[in-house]
Amino acid sequence: MSYRRALLTRWSRRDRLTVLVVAVTTAFLVGTTLLLAAAGAQTATLAGDLNTTATATYEDSFTAARDDADPNDLVFPTAVLRAADGSSHRFIGVPNGTPTEIADSSVDWRRATIPSPGGGVTGPVTSSTQRRFRTANGPTTLAIDPQTDTDSLFPASWYVANASTVRSLGGGDVDALVIHPDERLTGLLSVPTVGSPLVAALVFLFAGMRQLLTALLAATVGSALLVLVVVYNVLRMTVRDRIRAIRVIRSTGGTPRRVRWLFGLRAGLIVGLGVALGYAVGFVLTNAVVNVAVFAGLPISLTPSLTPLALGTLAVVLPTLVLAGVLAGVLAARTATRRPPTRLGDAPRRAGARDDSTFGRLRSRLAPTLLDPRAVVPTTLTLAVFAVVVVLIVSLTGAVAPLSTQDEGTIAEAGSANVLNSRIDADYATVLRSRGIDASPEIILAQAVDGEPFLGLGANYTAFAAVTNATLERGHAPRTDSQAVIGADLARTLDVEVGDSLTLGGSFSPAVTRVTVVGVFSASGVDDDQVVVPLPMAHHLAIREGFVQYIRTSGAAFDGMNGTTARANDTITATVVSAPNVTAANRTVSVTVRAENPGDAAATREVPVSIGNVTRTRSVSLDAGESTQFSVSLRTPAPGERTLRVGSRSQPIRVLAANALWFPTELPGTGPPNATLFVPVVTPDEEPIPNATVTLGERTANTGSNGIAQVTLPAEPGSYVLRASKADRPPATHNLTVAAGSGREPSARLQVTPRSGSVLERPTANVTVANPWNASLTRELTLSSAITNRNRTVTLDPGEVASLNVSVFAGADGRASPGTYPVRLLSNGTPIARTEYTVEGDQRLFSALASNGQYSGNAGIGQAIQSVFGNVQLLFVVMVLLAGLTTVGTTAATFAQTVHARRRAIGVHRATGATPRDVLRTVLADVCLISVPAAVVALVLAVGTLRVLGRVGVLTLFGIRLSVATPPWVLLATAVGAFALSVLGAVLATTPFLTGPPTGLLGETTAEPAHRDRENR
């Protein structure tokens, strides 16, 4: 056998141990890589088809932004103006020729449209009006029209005008919002590093995955250091064993370079086999852990597999480990190649004179008896890597722990795949607060600014702070939709202070906005790494108005409600089915009431019904689950604004004089110049009044026998008062605005029956529309509720009336969570009628939450993370176990090299009467002398390394800044654990030298081949 083959292929037991150590280290990296890649694939799946997006940047000069813009960029001038009441409002200008939609950023559920002002100014108003603002040219009155585009990229609170108008109002070179529509996401390397994405979800995920891969790179460097230490120590022992063969090779012409590269290749083979074995073990073990967790019922959502991301990462990580092994082999052989062949194998010279000074005696007592004190260096490095892993995992656990605390709970939509897909009515929180439970309706907002991912949260800060115990460090809570507060950790990450502004994009829907940070708060865990914006702004950035993804609650208080039972009398609920909105005085009106017993036992209740000071009471007895309907007649009081009360429910009712004139409330409030309007004049009982005089400005008309007058609107735009009079009857008035460009909309009456009910109620809307104009109308009518929209197209001739009944919550099983829901009727997108429906909470709601899984003892962010990553705590435990196994193997290799170097001394001890237990006791004493300072220094190195990594941003993941302020008990536990692992490694390394006869340790070598190799050069 040639010496080359002998050096490369003759492996000892410690070489095989090295293969095992490298395999465990590789398995740790492979498992981590597979989990991260699986998380990336999972998040990409959740993000759906959001791989194309535009970005938005905010510039302080419109002129400069326009000059620097690319041909496809869209540059919008913008300015903030103060209204007469001192409030601030943002104006955005749309240049001529701007496309009406950014198609690449549109999604199936929302288009990325750019509103057109149509030559005027549109804003957050329900009807055309005039408002006064302080502009660069002084106080100016502007005509404002309602916004009609519900899919606008810009918030509904912004005013939209032509670009020239905004520049004139703002004083020339105003600020600019620039949209870059050509950005396209193709992978981790295409994350935009400038601006805020209009659809930020996938950018947030990709940018966060890049941060995770950066952290994995740091772990790879640490693992390569471990491999270097292990292989170097093992190869040092091999060089010592083969020193005679090396001397022969050197003496017969073998060059030092050839010897070094032979040992480097030997190390490469050892590490290569360990890497291959570790790859297989890591792949199998990771999938096994996930499968066992799934079998045990733990919420693991990841499916580890060899995705392109995993293959690309491992293609860098695994060769790095092999190269580290080759380098270790070359370095280990240097001691046998620097000296002449004749001096190889010489025993090292010992120190001469004994130092009898105090310091010398102390050093002598602290010096190990058998082991080389220089072993403290590799031991320290090994324990430092272990300490870094443990402290890092503790930091991750500290960030994630508040996500699963029982001090908080989450109420989400029953049956939703995860909290991100959940939709629940925000008013549900009102029901919880009425029972003394702190509740915060919230929306998760994935964000990224200049390539930095972070979490936003849509919430009312007061409610958020009540649940999370967050405290404001400086500034104040948001007072308008365009203000926000930021967590202290995220403020440091983004370098944001009070008074700074952030450009935010939509989360899963295309949008853009600008918010000003008005406060910095501190909270525990992930809550300190979020920016909190008001719910109206979050609705613009994420989901439609009225809904949130979940409601965060005070867990302990909510749990206490599960066992609460209501009194029997309290289980009967009473709701108004029908009652007039307007009536005449001294009339008998009928109020229809619906009573229901949602409890589990029969009940009796006295239900009071009153108008003003007139009250009637009805006794109702119902079995469990039974309902009934009854009518109560009441005499109306004197004229005035009154309140109709049924039990604890109330609604306004207007009482007029019996002979008063009345315009129906459905009469339009706006119209175009010179249009002809049919004006009905009726009594409070809706009886038509003939021969009444109707006046509008200088124009007068009389009602016919049907009580309707044809009135032509003035030619001059403005605000007018429509007046009806007849003899000594009390007149009727109605405000009417004539505006150029105003459309002819039908009049409508919208009534929901019943007006309130339990969660089991199925309300119906009665819609009556009429054409009050002297021209035919074709309109798309939309009945809009917080649950669903129903559309129908109608054509009405002049004066024609049509009626239809629609289920309010159709498409959602006709049910909704407790809360007050707005119900609106829109004509071609313009609101023409509005009412409300209230879903009342009852005791059965809480038992339903427990039975259908709506309530969970986790924070909403925690549920979102678990929906992507699964049980992260289990993954942390696996990582610590693998790190511990790696540390045991590495310390065993380190001490094995040290014990191997002192094997002759151990043999002398054994030969002179020392038992194996005595030798082991001496070795363990030496290990204590080495490991105690090594563990202390390792902790210092670990904490210092983490601080450096934190400063360079490696410890910021998805905008969550991991804390390196480790509690003392964690440092103590880590030090004890590191010491215990080093002792275990020393025992494993020493045991082989204690089981054989002492004569085997007294020879010059222990691994020299028993026969002479034939050297073929």
Helices and strands as residue ranges (DSSP letters): H 3-9, H 13-47, E 55-59, H 62-68, E 74-83, E 88-94, G 103-105, E 121-123, E 129-135, E 138-146, E 159-162, H 163-170, E 175-180, G 188-190, E 196-197, H 201-241, H 243-251, H 256-295, H 308-332, G 333-336, G 341-343, H 358-366, G 373-375, H 376-400, G 401-404, E 408-412, G 419-421, E 424-425, H 428-434, E 439-449, E 452-458, H 461-468, E 471-475, E 483-487, H 488-494, E 501-505, E 512-522, G 525-529, E 530-533, H 535-541, E 547-548, E 550-554, H 555-561, G 568-571, E 573-578, E 582-584, E 588-596, E 603-611, E 614-622, E 627-635, E 640-646, E 649-656, E 670-671, E 676-680, E 693-696, E 699-702, E 708-712, E 718-725, E 732-738, E 747-753, E 756-757, E 764-770, E 777-784, E 789-796, E 801-807, E 819-827, E 830-839, H 844-852, E 855-856, H 860-869, H 872-901, H 903-911, H 916-951, E 956-957, E 960-961, H 968-995, H 999-1002
